[in-house]
C-alpha cells in the first residue's frame, strides 16, 4: 500500500488537500492539512519503499500455491538481513537505523526460537 501511495504521491497529496478543504471547521481543516507530506518526506517514503522490497522478496519466497517453500526460509532471511545491515551503514538510510536494529533483533530472536524448538 505504501509503495502504491509513493508511486502516486501527487494524487495522494491532492486527495489530502481536498479532504482538508472539505472539513466543517478550520481546526479540522488545519489538522488534515498537516498530514500533507513535503518533498523531503516523500523522499524518505521512497527510500523506505526501497528497503521494503527486501521484505517483500522474502514474503514472496514463502508463498507458493503448489510446492513447499520452507527450504527457502533461511537463505531469504539471510539476504534480507544482510541487505538491511548494509543499508544501515549508509547515510541516506540513517533515519531507519532504529527500525533496522529492531527488525534484526526480532529476526535473531525468531531464528533462535526455531533452532531451540528443533532440538
N, CA, C and O atoms as a GROMACS GRO file, in nm:
protein
  476
    1UNK      N    1   0.083  -0.119   0.000
    1UNK     CA    2   0.000   0.000   0.000
    1UNK      C    3   0.088   0.126   0.000
    1UNK      O    4   0.060   0.222  -0.072
    2UNK      N    5   0.193   0.123   0.082
    2UNK     CA    6   0.283   0.238   0.088
    2UNK      C    7   0.355   0.258  -0.045
    2UNK      O    8   0.373   0.371  -0.091
    3UNK      N    9   0.394   0.149  -0.106
    3UNK     CA   10   0.461   0.157  -0.236
    3UNK      C   11   0.367   0.217  -0.340
    3UNK      O   12   0.409   0.298  -0.422
    4UNK      N   13   0.241   0.178  -0.336
    4UNK     CA   14   0.141   0.233  -0.429
    4UNK      C   15   0.121   0.382  -0.401
    4UNK      O   16   0.114   0.462  -0.494
    5UNK      N   17   0.111   0.419  -0.274
    5UNK     CA   18   0.094   0.560  -0.237
    5UNK      C   19   0.213   0.642  -0.285
    5UNK      O   20   0.196   0.753  -0.336
    6UNK      N   21   0.333   0.588  -0.268
    6UNK     CA   22   0.454   0.660  -0.309
    6UNK      C   23   0.456   0.680  -0.460
    6UNK      O   24   0.495   0.787  -0.508
    7UNK      N   25   0.415   0.580  -0.534
    7UNK     CA   26   0.417   0.593  -0.679
    7UNK      C   27   0.308   0.688  -0.731
    7UNK      O   28   0.313   0.732  -0.846
    8UNK      N   29   0.211   0.719  -0.646
    8UNK     CA   30   0.104   0.813  -0.682
    8UNK      C   31   0.098   0.929  -0.583
    8UNK      O   32  -0.010   0.977  -0.548
    9UNK      N   33   0.216   0.975  -0.539
    9UNK     CA   34   0.220   1.073  -0.430
    9UNK      C   35   0.150   1.205  -0.465
    9UNK      O   36   0.095   1.270  -0.376
   10UNK      N   37   0.152   1.245  -0.590
   10UNK     CA   38   0.082   1.370  -0.627
   10UNK      C   39  -0.068   1.354  -0.606
   10UNK      O   40  -0.134   1.446  -0.557
   11UNK      N   41  -0.121   1.240  -0.642
   11UNK     CA   42  -0.264   1.214  -0.621
   11UNK      C   43  -0.298   1.204  -0.473
   11UNK      O   44  -0.403   1.251  -0.429
   12UNK      N   45  -0.207   1.144  -0.395
   12UNK     CA   46  -0.229   1.134  -0.250
   12UNK      C   47  -0.232   1.273  -0.190
   12UNK      O   48  -0.321   1.304  -0.110
   13UNK      N   49  -0.138   1.358  -0.227
   13UNK     CA   50  -0.136   1.494  -0.175
   13UNK      C   51  -0.261   1.572  -0.216
   13UNK      O   52  -0.318   1.647  -0.136
   14UNK      N   53  -0.304   1.553  -0.339
   14UNK     CA   54  -0.426   1.621  -0.387
   14UNK      C   55  -0.546   1.574  -0.306
   14UNK      O   56  -0.630   1.654  -0.267
   15UNK      N   57  -0.555   1.443  -0.280
   15UNK     CA   58  -0.665   1.388  -0.202
   15UNK      C   59  -0.666   1.448  -0.061
   15UNK      O   60  -0.772   1.490  -0.012
   16UNK      N   61  -0.551   1.451   0.006
   16UNK     CA   62  -0.544   1.505   0.142
   16UNK      C   63  -0.579   1.654   0.141
   16UNK      O   64  -0.650   1.701   0.230
   17UNK      N   65  -0.530   1.727   0.042
   17UNK     CA   66  -0.559   1.869   0.031
   17UNK      C   67  -0.710   1.892   0.016
   17UNK      O   68  -0.768   1.976   0.085
   18UNK      N   69  -0.772   1.818  -0.074
   18UNK     CA   70  -0.916   1.833  -0.097
   18UNK      C   71  -0.997   1.787   0.025
   18UNK      O   72  -1.102   1.844   0.056
   19UNK      N   73  -0.949   1.684   0.092
   19UNK     CA   74  -1.015   1.638   0.214
   19UNK      C   75  -1.010   1.747   0.320
   19UNK      O   76  -1.107   1.768   0.392
   20UNK      N   77  -0.897   1.815   0.330
   20UNK     CA   78  -0.883   1.924   0.427
   20UNK      C   79  -0.980   2.037   0.396
   20UNK      O   80  -1.042   2.093   0.487
   21UNK      N   81  -0.994   2.070   0.269
   21UNK     CA   82  -1.084   2.178   0.231
   21UNK      C   83  -1.230   2.145   0.258
   21UNK      O   84  -1.313   2.235   0.273
   22UNK      N   85  -1.261   2.018   0.265
   22UNK     CA   86  -1.399   1.973   0.281
   22UNK      C   87  -1.443   1.963   0.428
   22UNK      O   88  -1.554   1.920   0.456
   23UNK      N   89  -1.356   2.003   0.521
   23UNK     CA   90  -1.387   1.989   0.663
   23UNK      C   91  -1.480   2.102   0.710
   23UNK      O   92  -1.475   2.213   0.658
   24UNK      N   93  -1.564   2.072   0.809
   24UNK     CA   94  -1.663   2.170   0.854
   24UNK      C   95  -1.605   2.284   0.938
   24UNK      O   96  -1.666   2.391   0.947
   25UNK      N   97  -1.488   2.264   0.999
   25UNK     CA   98  -1.429   2.370   1.082
   25UNK      C   99  -1.285   2.394   1.039
   25UNK      O  100  -1.220   2.308   0.980
   26UNK      N  101  -1.237   2.514   1.070
   26UNK     CA  102  -1.099   2.548   1.037
   26UNK      C  103  -1.001   2.462   1.114
   26UNK      O  104  -0.895   2.427   1.062
   27UNK      N  105  -1.034   2.426   1.238
   27UNK     CA  106  -0.945   2.341   1.318
   27UNK      C  107  -0.925   2.205   1.250
   27UNK      O  108  -0.813   2.155   1.241
   28UNK      N  109  -1.034   2.147   1.204
   28UNK     CA  110  -1.023   2.017   1.135
   28UNK      C  111  -0.950   2.032   1.003
   28UNK      O  112  -0.873   1.944   0.964
   29UNK      N  113  -0.973   2.141   0.934
   29UNK     CA  114  -0.903   2.168   0.809
   29UNK      C  115  -0.753   2.173   0.832
   29UNK      O  116  -0.676   2.113   0.757
   30UNK      N  117  -0.711   2.245   0.936
   30UNK     CA  118  -0.568   2.258   0.967
   30UNK      C  119  -0.508   2.123   1.004
   30UNK      O  120  -0.399   2.089   0.959
   31UNK      N  121  -0.580   2.044   1.085
   31UNK     CA  122  -0.529   1.912   1.126
   31UNK      C  123  -0.508   1.822   1.005
   31UNK      O  124  -0.405   1.754   0.995
   32UNK      N  125  -0.603   1.820   0.914
   32UNK     CA  126  -0.591   1.735   0.796
   32UNK      C  127  -0.480   1.789   0.705
   32UNK      O  128  -0.403   1.712   0.649
   33UNK      N  129  -0.473   1.920   0.690
   33UNK     CA  130  -0.372   1.980   0.604
   33UNK      C  131  -0.231   1.947   0.652
   33UNK      O  132  -0.139   1.935   0.570
   34UNK      N  133  -0.212   1.932   0.782
   34UNK     CA  134  -0.080   1.897   0.837
   34UNK      C  135  -0.037   1.756   0.796
   34UNK      O  136   0.080   1.720   0.811
   35UNK      N  137  -0.130   1.676   0.747
   35UNK     CA  138  -0.097   1.540   0.702
   35UNK      C  139  -0.028   1.538   0.566
   35UNK      O  140   0.028   1.435   0.526
   36UNK      N  141  -0.032   1.650   0.494
   36UNK     CA  142   0.035   1.656   0.364
   36UNK      C  143   0.185   1.634   0.383
   36UNK      O  144   0.246   1.690   0.473
   37UNK      N  145   0.243   1.551   0.298
   37UNK     CA  146   0.387   1.527   0.304
   37UNK      C  147   0.459   1.622   0.208
   37UNK      O  148   0.414   1.645   0.096
   38UNK      N  149   0.572   1.676   0.256
   38UNK     CA  150   0.653   1.761   0.168
   38UNK      C  151   0.748   1.674   0.087
   38UNK      O  152   0.750   1.552   0.104
   39UNK      N  153   0.826   1.736   0.000
   39UNK     CA  154   0.916   1.659  -0.088
   39UNK      C  155   1.017   1.577  -0.009
   39UNK      O  156   1.047   1.464  -0.046
   40UNK      N  157   1.071   1.634   0.099
   40UNK     CA  158   1.169   1.560   0.180
   40UNK      C  159   1.106   1.437   0.245
   40UNK      O  160   1.168   1.332   0.254
   41UNK      N  161   0.981   1.451   0.289
   41UNK     CA  162   0.911   1.337   0.350
   41UNK      C  163   0.880   1.230   0.245
   41UNK      O  164   0.889   1.111   0.274
   42UNK      N  165   0.842   1.273   0.125
   42UNK     CA  166   0.817   1.175   0.018
   42UNK      C  167   0.946   1.104  -0.020
   42UNK      O  168   0.944   0.986  -0.057
   43UNK      N  169   1.058   1.174  -0.012
   43UNK     CA  170   1.188   1.110  -0.041
   43UNK      C  171   1.216   1.001   0.062
   43UNK      O  172   1.264   0.893   0.027
   44UNK      N  173   1.186   1.028   0.189
   44UNK     CA  174   1.202   0.925   0.292
   44UNK      C  175   1.109   0.806   0.267
   44UNK      O  176   1.148   0.691   0.287
   45UNK      N  177   0.988   0.834   0.224
   45UNK     CA  178   0.894   0.726   0.191
   45UNK      C  179   0.952   0.641   0.078
   45UNK      O  180   0.945   0.519   0.082
   46UNK      N  181   1.010   0.706  -0.022
   46UNK     CA  182   1.069   0.635  -0.135
   46UNK      C  183   1.185   0.547  -0.089
   46UNK      O  184   1.196   0.431  -0.131
   47UNK      N  185   1.271   0.600  -0.004
   47UNK     CA  186   1.382   0.521   0.050
   47UNK      C  187   1.330   0.401   0.128
   47UNK      O  188   1.381   0.290   0.116
   48UNK      N  189   1.228   0.425   0.209
   48UNK     CA  190   1.170   0.317   0.289
   48UNK      C  191   1.110   0.210   0.199
   48UNK      O  192   1.122   0.091   0.227
   49UNK      N  193   1.044   0.252   0.092
   49UNK     CA  194   0.987   0.156  -0.003
   49UNK      C  195   1.096   0.070  -0.066
   49UNK      O  196   1.076  -0.049  -0.089
   50UNK      N  197   1.213   0.130  -0.093
   50UNK     CA  198   1.326   0.052  -0.146
   50UNK      C  199   1.366  -0.057  -0.048
   50UNK      O  200   1.397  -0.169  -0.088
   51UNK      N  201   1.364  -0.025   0.080
   51UNK     CA  202   1.400  -0.122   0.183
   51UNK      C  203   1.293  -0.229   0.199
   51UNK      O  204   1.323  -0.345   0.227
   52UNK      N  205   1.168  -0.190   0.181
   52UNK     CA  206   1.058  -0.286   0.192
   52UNK      C  207   1.064  -0.391   0.081
   52UNK      O  208   1.010  -0.501   0.096
   53UNK      N  209   1.128  -0.358  -0.028
   53UNK     CA  210   1.139  -0.454  -0.138
   53UNK      C  211   1.208  -0.582  -0.092
   53UNK      O  212   1.173  -0.691  -0.138
   54UNK      N  213   1.305  -0.570   0.000
   54UNK     CA  214   1.373  -0.689   0.052
   54UNK      C  215   1.276  -0.776   0.133
   54UNK      O  216   1.276  -0.898   0.120
   55UNK      N  217   1.193  -0.712   0.214
   55UNK     CA  218   1.095  -0.787   0.292
   55UNK      C  219   0.989  -0.848   0.200
   55UNK      O  220   0.943  -0.960   0.224
   56UNK      N  221   0.952  -0.776   0.096
   56UNK     CA  222   0.854  -0.828   0.002
   56UNK      C  223   0.909  -0.950  -0.071
   56UNK      O  224   0.838  -1.048  -0.092
   57UNK      N  225   1.037  -0.943  -0.109
   57UNK     CA  226   1.100  -1.059  -0.172
   57UNK      C  227   1.098  -1.180  -0.078
   57UNK      O  228   1.072  -1.292  -0.121
   58UNK      N  229   1.127  -1.154   0.050
   58UNK     CA  230   1.126  -1.263   0.148
   58UNK      C  231   0.986  -1.322   0.161
   58UNK      O  232   0.970  -1.444   0.163
   59UNK      N  233   0.887  -1.236   0.169
   59UNK     CA  234   0.749  -1.284   0.182
   59UNK      C  235   0.710  -1.367   0.060
   59UNK      O  236   0.644  -1.470   0.074
   60UNK      N  237   0.749  -1.322  -0.058
   60UNK     CA  238   0.716  -1.396  -0.181
   60UNK      C  239   0.784  -1.533  -0.184
   60UNK      O  240   0.728  -1.628  -0.238
   61UNK      N  241   0.903  -1.542  -0.126
   61UNK     CA  242   0.975  -1.670  -0.124
   61UNK      C  243   0.904  -1.773  -0.038
   61UNK      O  244   0.920  -1.893  -0.058
   62UNK      N  245   0.824  -1.726   0.058
   62UNK     CA  246   0.749  -1.818   0.145
   62UNK      C  247   0.615  -1.857   0.084
   62UNK      O  248   0.547  -1.946   0.136
   63UNK      N  249   0.577  -1.792  -0.025
   63UNK     CA  250   0.444  -1.814  -0.082
   63UNK      C  251   0.451  -1.897  -0.210
   63UNK      O  252   0.524  -1.865  -0.303
   64UNK      N  253   0.374  -2.002  -0.211
   64UNK     CA  254   0.358  -2.082  -0.333
   64UNK      C  255   0.230  -2.162  -0.318
   64UNK      O  256   0.197  -2.208  -0.209
   65UNK      N  257   0.160  -2.177  -0.426
   65UNK     CA  258   0.032  -2.247  -0.419
   65UNK      C  259   0.047  -2.398  -0.434
   65UNK      O  260  -0.040  -2.473  -0.389
   66UNK      N  261   0.154  -2.444  -0.496
   66UNK     CA  262   0.160  -2.586  -0.526
   66UNK      C  263   0.283  -2.660  -0.472
   66UNK      O  264   0.286  -2.783  -0.470
   67UNK      N  265   0.384  -2.586  -0.429
   67UNK     CA  266   0.506  -2.654  -0.384
   67UNK      C  267   0.548  -2.606  -0.245
   67UNK      O  268   0.518  -2.492  -0.208
   68UNK      N  269   0.618  -2.690  -0.168
   68UNK     CA  270   0.667  -2.646  -0.037
   68UNK      C  271   0.774  -2.538  -0.054
   68UNK      O  272   0.853  -2.543  -0.148
   69UNK      N  273   0.777  -2.442   0.036
   69UNK     CA  274   0.872  -2.332   0.024
   69UNK      C  275   0.955  -2.309   0.149
   69UNK      O  276   1.035  -2.216   0.152
   70UNK      N  277   0.937  -2.389   0.252
   70UNK     CA  278   1.008  -2.366   0.377
   70UNK      C  279   1.160  -2.371   0.359
   70UNK      O  280   1.232  -2.302   0.431
   71UNK      N  281   1.208  -2.451   0.266
   71UNK     CA  282   1.352  -2.461   0.244
   71UNK      C  283   1.413  -2.327   0.200
   71UNK      O  284   1.534  -2.308   0.211
   72UNK      N  285   1.330  -2.235   0.151
   72UNK     CA  286   1.378  -2.102   0.112
   72UNK      C  287   1.398  -2.009   0.231
   72UNK      O  288   1.461  -1.904   0.216
   73UNK      N  289   1.346  -2.044   0.346
   73UNK     CA  290   1.339  -1.952   0.459
   73UNK      C  291   1.473  -1.892   0.499
   73UNK      O  292   1.489  -1.770   0.493
   74UNK      N  293   1.567  -1.973   0.537
   74UNK     CA  294   1.693  -1.918   0.587
   74UNK      C  295   1.771  -1.839   0.482
   74UNK      O  296   1.819  -1.730   0.514
   75UNK      N  297   1.787  -1.888   0.359
   75UNK     CA  298   1.861  -1.807   0.261
   75UNK      C  299   1.796  -1.671   0.234
   75UNK      O  300   1.865  -1.570   0.219
   76UNK      N  301   1.664  -1.669   0.228
   76UNK     CA  302   1.594  -1.544   0.201
   76UNK      C  303   1.606  -1.449   0.321
   76UNK      O  304   1.630  -1.330   0.303
   77UNK      N  305   1.591  -1.501   0.441
   77UNK     CA  306   1.605  -1.419   0.560
   77UNK      C  307   1.747  -1.364   0.570
   77UNK      O  308   1.767  -1.248   0.607
   78UNK      N  309   1.847  -1.448   0.537
   78UNK     CA  310   1.985  -1.402   0.540
   78UNK      C  311   2.009  -1.289   0.440
   78UNK      O  312   2.078  -1.192   0.472
   79UNK      N  313   1.954  -1.301   0.319
   79UNK     CA  314   1.970  -1.193   0.219
   79UNK      C  315   1.906  -1.064   0.268
   79UNK      O  316   1.964  -0.957   0.254
   80UNK      N  317   1.787  -1.075   0.325
   80UNK     CA  318   1.719  -0.956   0.376
   80UNK      C  319   1.800  -0.894   0.490
   80UNK      O  320   1.820  -0.773   0.494
   81UNK      N  321   1.845  -0.978   0.582
   81UNK     CA  322   1.923  -0.932   0.696
   81UNK      C  323   2.048  -0.859   0.649
   81UNK      O  324   2.079  -0.750   0.700
   82UNK      N  325   2.121  -0.917   0.554
   82UNK     CA  326   2.244  -0.855   0.504
   82UNK      C  327   2.216  -0.726   0.426
   82UNK      O  328   2.294  -0.631   0.434
   83UNK      N  329   2.108  -0.723   0.353
   83UNK     CA  330   2.072  -0.600   0.280
   83UNK      C  331   2.042  -0.488   0.378
   83UNK      O  332   2.085  -0.374   0.358
   84UNK      N  333   1.968  -0.519   0.485
   84UNK     CA  334   1.937  -0.418   0.586
   84UNK      C  335   2.062  -0.377   0.662
   84UNK      O  336   2.080  -0.259   0.694
   85UNK      N  337   2.150  -0.473   0.690
   85UNK     CA  338   2.276  -0.443   0.759
   85UNK      C  339   2.360  -0.348   0.675
   85UNK      O  340   2.414  -0.250   0.726
   86UNK      N  341   2.372  -0.375   0.546
   86UNK     CA  342   2.448  -0.290   0.455
   86UNK      C  343   2.386  -0.151   0.447
   86UNK      O  344   2.458  -0.051   0.452
   87UNK      N  345   2.255  -0.144   0.436
   87UNK     CA  346   2.187  -0.016   0.426
   87UNK      C  347   2.201   0.066   0.554
   87UNK      O  348   2.205   0.188   0.549
   88UNK      N  349   2.209  -0.002   0.669
   88UNK     CA  350   2.217   0.071   0.796
   88UNK      C  351   2.346   0.150   0.811
   88UNK      O  352   2.356   0.236   0.898
   89UNK      N  353   2.445   0.122   0.726
   89UNK     CA  354   2.572   0.196   0.730
   89UNK      C  355   2.577   0.308   0.627
   89UNK      O  356   2.678   0.378   0.616
   90UNK      N  357   2.470   0.326   0.553
   90UNK     CA  358   2.466   0.433   0.453
   90UNK      C  359   2.394   0.555   0.511
   90UNK      O  360   2.290   0.542   0.575
   91UNK      N  361   2.451   0.671   0.487
   91UNK     CA  362   2.397   0.796   0.542
   91UNK      C  363   2.250   0.819   0.503
   91UNK      O  364   2.170   0.865   0.584
   92UNK      N  365   2.216   0.786   0.378
   92UNK     CA  366   2.079   0.815   0.334
   92UNK      C  367   1.974   0.733   0.409
   92UNK      O  368   1.856   0.770   0.410
   93UNK      N  369   2.016   0.623   0.473
   93UNK     CA  370   1.922   0.540   0.547
   93UNK      C  371   1.932   0.558   0.698
   93UNK      O  372   1.873   0.481   0.774
   94UNK      N  373   2.008   0.659   0.744
   94UNK     CA  374   2.032   0.674   0.888
   94UNK      C  375   1.903   0.691   0.969
   94UNK      O  376   1.899   0.651   1.086
   95UNK      N  377   1.800   0.748   0.911
   95UNK     CA  378   1.673   0.764   0.984
   95UNK      C  379   1.608   0.629   1.014
   95UNK      O  380   1.523   0.620   1.103
   96UNK      N  381   1.647   0.526   0.941
   96UNK     CA  382   1.585   0.395   0.957
   96UNK      C  383   1.667   0.299   1.044
   96UNK      O  384   1.626   0.184   1.064
   97UNK      N  385   1.782   0.343   1.094
   97UNK     CA  386   1.869   0.256   1.173
   97UNK      C  387   1.796   0.196   1.294
   97UNK      O  388   1.811   0.076   1.319
   98UNK      N  389   1.718   0.273   1.370
   98UNK     CA  390   1.645   0.210   1.481
   98UNK      C  391   1.550   0.099   1.434
   98UNK      O  392   1.535  -0.003   1.501
   99UNK      N  393   1.487   0.118   1.321
   99UNK     CA  394   1.398   0.015   1.267
   99UNK      C  395   1.478  -0.107   1.221
   99UNK      O  396   1.438  -0.221   1.244
  100UNK      N  397   1.594  -0.083   1.156
  100UNK     CA  398   1.681  -0.194   1.117
  100UNK      C  399   1.722  -0.275   1.239
  100UNK      O  400   1.715  -0.398   1.239
  101UNK      N  401   1.763  -0.204   1.342
  101UNK     CA  402   1.811  -0.271   1.463
  101UNK      C  403   1.701  -0.356   1.523
  101UNK      O  404   1.723  -0.472   1.558
  102UNK      N  405   1.581  -0.300   1.537
  102UNK     CA  406   1.469  -0.374   1.594
  102UNK      C  407   1.433  -0.495   1.506
  102UNK      O  408   1.406  -0.603   1.558
  103UNK      N  409   1.432  -0.476   1.375
  103UNK     CA  410   1.398  -0.586   1.284
  103UNK      C  411   1.502  -0.697   1.291
  103UNK      O  412   1.467  -0.815   1.294
  104UNK      N  413   1.629  -0.659   1.294
  104UNK     CA  414   1.734  -0.760   1.301
  104UNK      C  415   1.730  -0.835   1.434
  104UNK      O  416   1.752  -0.956   1.438
  105UNK      N  417   1.701  -0.763   1.542
  105UNK     CA  418   1.688  -0.829   1.672
  105UNK      C  419   1.572  -0.929   1.671
  105UNK      O  420   1.584  -1.038   1.726
  106UNK      N  421   1.462  -0.891   1.610
  106UNK     CA  422   1.347  -0.980   1.602
  106UNK      C  423   1.379  -1.102   1.516
  106UNK      O  424   1.340  -1.214   1.550
  107UNK      N  425   1.450  -1.082   1.406
  107UNK     CA  426   1.491  -1.195   1.323
  107UNK      C  427   1.583  -1.288   1.400
  107UNK      O  428   1.568  -1.410   1.395
  108UNK      N  429   1.680  -1.230   1.473
  108UNK     CA  430   1.771  -1.312   1.554
  108UNK      C  431   1.692  -1.394   1.655
  108UNK      O  432   1.718  -1.513   1.674
  109UNK      N  433   1.597  -1.330   1.720
  109UNK     CA  434   1.514  -1.396   1.821
  109UNK      C  435   1.431  -1.508   1.758
  109UNK      O  436   1.421  -1.617   1.815
  110UNK      N  437   1.374  -1.482   1.643
  110UNK     CA  438   1.290  -1.582   1.575
  110UNK      C  439   1.372  -1.702   1.530
  110UNK      O  440   1.330  -1.816   1.546
  111UNK      N  441   1.488  -1.676   1.473
  111UNK     CA  442   1.574  -1.785   1.427
  111UNK      C  443   1.622  -1.867   1.546
  111UNK      O  444   1.628  -1.990   1.539
  112UNK      N  445   1.656  -1.800   1.656
  112UNK     CA  446   1.698  -1.872   1.777
  112UNK      C  447   1.584  -1.958   1.831
  112UNK      O  448   1.606  -2.072   1.870
  113UNK      N  449   1.464  -1.903   1.832
  113UNK     CA  450   1.347  -1.980   1.878
  113UNK      C  451   1.326  -2.104   1.791
  113UNK      O  452   1.302  -2.213   1.843
  114UNK      N  453   1.336  -2.087   1.659
  114UNK     CA  454   1.320  -2.201   1.569
  114UNK      C  455   1.429  -2.306   1.592
  114UNK      O  456   1.402  -2.426   1.590
  115UNK      N  457   1.550  -2.260   1.614
  115UNK     CA  458   1.660  -2.351   1.637
  115UNK      C  459   1.641  -2.429   1.767
  115UNK      O  460   1.661  -2.551   1.771
  116UNK      N  461   1.602  -2.360   1.874
  116UNK     CA  462   1.581  -2.426   2.003
  116UNK      C  463   1.466  -2.525   1.998
  116UNK      O  464   1.473  -2.632   2.059
  117UNK      N  465   1.360  -2.490   1.926
  117UNK     CA  466   1.245  -2.581   1.915
  117UNK      C  467   1.280  -2.706   1.836
  117UNK      O  468   1.225  -2.814   1.858
  118UNK      N  469   1.373  -2.689   1.743
  118UNK     CA  470   1.411  -2.802   1.657
  118UNK      C  471   1.487  -2.907   1.738
  118UNK      O  472   1.474  -3.027   1.711
  119UNK      N  473   1.564  -2.864   1.837
  119UNK     CA  474   1.645  -2.958   1.915
  119UNK      C  475   1.583  -2.973   2.049
  119UNK      O  476   1.633  -3.048   2.132
   0.00000   0.00000   0.00000
